Amino acid sequence: MENTVDMSELIDTAATSAAGVVARVRPEQLAAPTPCAQWDVRALANHMSGFLVMSECAARKAPLPVGADGKQDMTADPGWTTWYGEQAGKLAAAWTDPAALQGTTAFGPGEYPAELAAAITLMELTVHGWDLARATGQTLPVDETVASTVHQIVTEIADNARANGSFGEAIPPAASALTFDQTLAASGRDPGWSPAAS
């Protein structure tokens, strides 16, 4: 990543955008389809919730709390959208510590460079934030610097992400596609996806 990019600031911006989308998810939408074919809104929301905890721990280089295995149905709690907003703030705060970006950290299935964990955090917040927004009839605000940085991240990891099943096959973007639409297409998402077409 470019050294001029303030990753913690971008993570804060993306976390705020994702939390705004989560705050407007209605209970009756939890069974709706999403651009992630294997997940409905409930499954996507639970993945996003578990990721917040994992990423905060990665930034702090702290172990996951007991029971935080990502398998809980966070949406079963009526207060989960409020919890998400609060946890998004904790995650963003954790990544502001300069030490968060140094060395390696436990992240998902193994130990990774902390800078990579931060980059994946930004991508997850933004791309899955879009998934949830599109599935629930909302629009995700995407800052231009966030969009260009996420595009770079997706481009750099696309081959590996497709190999492990995280991304689908790339979709050719429209000639006039904006940067974020190009990013979605590179990750195997149709920028024009809608629940009605699923």
Secondary structure, 3 states (H helix, E strand, C coil): CCCCCCHHHHHHHHHHHHHHHHHCCCHHHCCCECCCCCCEHHHHHHHHHHHHHHHHHHHHCCCCCCCCCCCCCHHHCCCHHHHHHHHHHHHHHHCCCHHHHCCEEEECCEEEEHHHHHHHHHHHHHHHHHHHHHHCCCCCCCCHHHHHHHHHHHHHHHHHHHHCCCCCCCCCCCCCCCHHHHHHHHCCCCCCCCHHHC
